[in-house]
């Protein structure tokens, strides 16, 4: 039975993990007969957003604690991730991936990546195991690996940032994936396009299917 690590970035599209992408990724893993373990960095969120109004809130929250909402409490600090214990690692999207896992939302192509995230990705690649990334997460993977083939759909400013960071981008539609054979990185655009929840399910399922095939 394949075991997949899923890295979350909080809970909620504007300041954490995109909940549809995260949940549908977990569902796709389970439906393929694999098992998952959720992880998140044990750090303070970049900020907290009111998801009803879109306004920033004057409070602080922890990424691991918030991500535990999606994982129903079954989650571990990302610092505990070991590539040898898993067959692949997956990163759902949401602004938290660009705010908490890295600083792309604030710094663009000059962003910095959380050390635990970078260590997890690099150790997985060194172990020749696949990495899946949904939505905006491929920019973070590109920042870590450099010359990697990815997709985030067709957003021009993000495409330009990926190319500045050394990556190659392929424009894609709903549910489509791009696979980098060298690094075994599989990406799909999800809500980087104007998508519906069933299209998100297609993208998550296609990434999971390809990752398990590579594993």
Buried (B, 14 or more C-beta within 10 A) or exposed (E): EBBBBBBBBBBBBBBBBBBBBBBBBBBBBEEBEBEBBBBBBBBBBBBBBEBEEEEEEEEEBBBBBBBBBBBEEEBBBBEEBEBEEBBBBBBBBBBBBBBBBBBBBEEBBEBEBBEBBBBBBBBBBEBEBBBBBBBBBBBBBBBBBEEBBBBBBBBEEBBEBBEEBEBBBBBBEBBBBBBBEEBBBBBBBBBBBEBEEEBBBBBBBBBBBBBBEBB
